[in-house]
């Protein structure tokens, strides 16, 4: 199945999603935000703790369905006695329904800040590799 890939996730976050303790994730890293902005409700996402540069055939993670999406902008202010600086960042919140564990079969990367997609196969305890 074709999935959008969200990489560099903390192992604890992936375990919490899989166990059902965590339903919504907040994405702030540029590569994950770029991918999440292209995700629609009902789409499949593949979450892995592997970094973007390590994505390849055989990388494991979890498969989840997107049931909600929210894009917000956050402003941060820094100040010193001599100046005030403001920066703005886009944050994407995705509500997820875990479907199972999977492995990447083939990865499709685009240019910088384009969505990362992969062909993913669901792995059950009966599947041999």
Secondary structure, 3 states (H helix, E strand, C coil): CEEEEECCCCHHHHHHHHHCCCCEEEECCHHHHHHHCCCCCCCEEEECCCCHHHCCCCCEEEEEEEEEEEEEEEEEEEECCCCEEEEEEEEEEEEEEEEEEEEEEEEECCCCCCCCEEEEEEECCCCCC
